[in-house]
Amino acid sequence: MRKWYVPVTLLGLSGVGMLMLTDRGRGALRRVFERLQHAPEGILDWNEAAQKELDRIQAALARVAASLESAP
């Protein structure tokens, strides 16, 4: 398996090089970087929604626990 490290690495590097040399490749990289810049906003929105859902689940579990404690 070790004898494949160098050829695979060179193939990967040449692919990245070809991507950077073409206009289409540079455009694709530019779009990826623009999307990555906006990713934290999306992650924060998802985080807030997940936290609200966890709070809702916790409140429901607290109600279930309270009703089980009051049962005879």
Protein Blocks (a to p, Z undefined) as FASTA:
>chain_A
ZZmmmmmmmmmmmmmmmmmmpmklmmmmmmmmmmmmmmmmmmmmmmmmmmmmmmmmmmmm
mmmmmmmmmpZZ
